[in-house]
Amino acid sequence: MVRSDRSANSNHNIQWNWCPVDEIIPLALQDITQAEIQSVIDVLQGNRLSRGPQLEAFEEACAKIAGRKYGIAVNSGTSALHLCVKSLGIQDGDEVITTPFSFIATTNCILFERAKPVFVDIDLQTYNITPDAIESAITARTRAILPVEAFGNTIYFDRYEQIARNHGISMIEDSCEAFGGVLGNRNAGSFGDASTFGFYPNKQITTGEGGMIVTDRDDIARSSRSYRNQGYSGGYNPQYERLGYNYRLNEVTAALGYQQVLRLEELLSKRRKVAFAYDSCLGELVDNGFLSLPPMMERERASFFVYVIRIAERFDATDRRRLIEFLGQKGIQCSSYFEAIHLQPHVIAATGYRKGQFPVAEHVAEHTIALPFSPLMTAKQVELVVSSLQQWFSQNG
Ligand SMILES: *Cc1c(COP(=O)(O)O)cnc(C)c1O
């Protein structure tokens, strides 16, 4: 393992360049093979760098993974979410029910269209929004629900879909953390009207930057294709029927994505192996009441995005910061993850939400720590992380 320049995620809390040790255990690390690198070289040596066969192959492969009819590739997961919101016609004054415990893109895509994110709390056992809380948040202005598989956890998605159906509202599944995941006989990415994937370097498959919309709806597929390409409507005379964007994904990126999808099962199983190693090594700390393991259902088929522990309630924000710094000094990159979305300044300005309104999300946001996690992590590295945790808790528990 080399120094932090190969790490996929920069940590927001800590400057890594002062790290006194030689060996860094990075927060995330992409797993890319020689064959994948060659596929990129092949594209660069060919004559199509955009809008070519790699894009189509990547789209088809992702649609298949989700069990959907269409895949529409875009340049990020955020772009994918934005085009789902646009395609459903969500606009100024509409309400969209979503989670306060996610990556900020889940909320930003609603705010892009001046619609109102209506947060409902998550539950402590799953980190996903509580189905009953959605029911009580629905008003005459509710246009859609936008739930997230927190850290890859697919639980409740069948129930969210049923709630949306019962109330005649749309559902966008932010599946950006659950690529390849399942819930019973359903795939992550198959729930609601449209779903999104993201391919940032810490995700289950990566293209550096990239995203995908998957849907069964012809109209959403058509409008997303148009929106990603300036609103182009096709035909001989270029016609732009709507105000669109340049959210296109190039062939170099698509080639890498396609090759990564082909290796999905291997990548997921490597991730599970690391997660299960953490689970068993952390058992003693769990039993002694220092921390909780990540919530994840159907563990044998789970698609792990990150490995996030939650330290016990008695530890506060300062304790957590000190623990993250302690690990950082040993070259172990950790991060507080996620921050509560309703407390971010631009979200407060747009919505007026305040501290205290979503106590579970706030509690979880204040107590979670993402540990180093990647398909390339070794058992020895997992043990080193856990023994360092043990050391800190024995001195500070
Ligand atoms: C990764 C992620 C996205 C997409 O992020 P991009 O960086 O835009 O690709 C969206 N939502 C969630 C919950 C994510 O974790």
The ligand as a Gaussian input file, in Angstrom:
#p B3LYP/6-31G(d) Opt

LIG

0 1
 C      -22.279000       8.623000      -4.092000
 C      -23.662000       9.075000      -3.885000
 C      -24.330000       9.841000      -4.858000
 C      -23.683000      10.284000      -6.154000
 O      -22.553000      11.032000      -5.975000
 P      -21.680000      11.609000      -7.193000
 O      -20.429000      12.042000      -6.520000
 O      -22.450000      12.734000      -7.786000
 O      -21.491000      10.512000      -8.183000
 C      -25.647000      10.165000      -4.631000
 N      -26.280000       9.792000      -3.511000
 C      -25.676000       9.069000      -2.555000
 C      -26.455000       8.661000      -1.355000
 C      -24.337000       8.707000      -2.706000
 O      -23.721000       8.003000      -1.731000

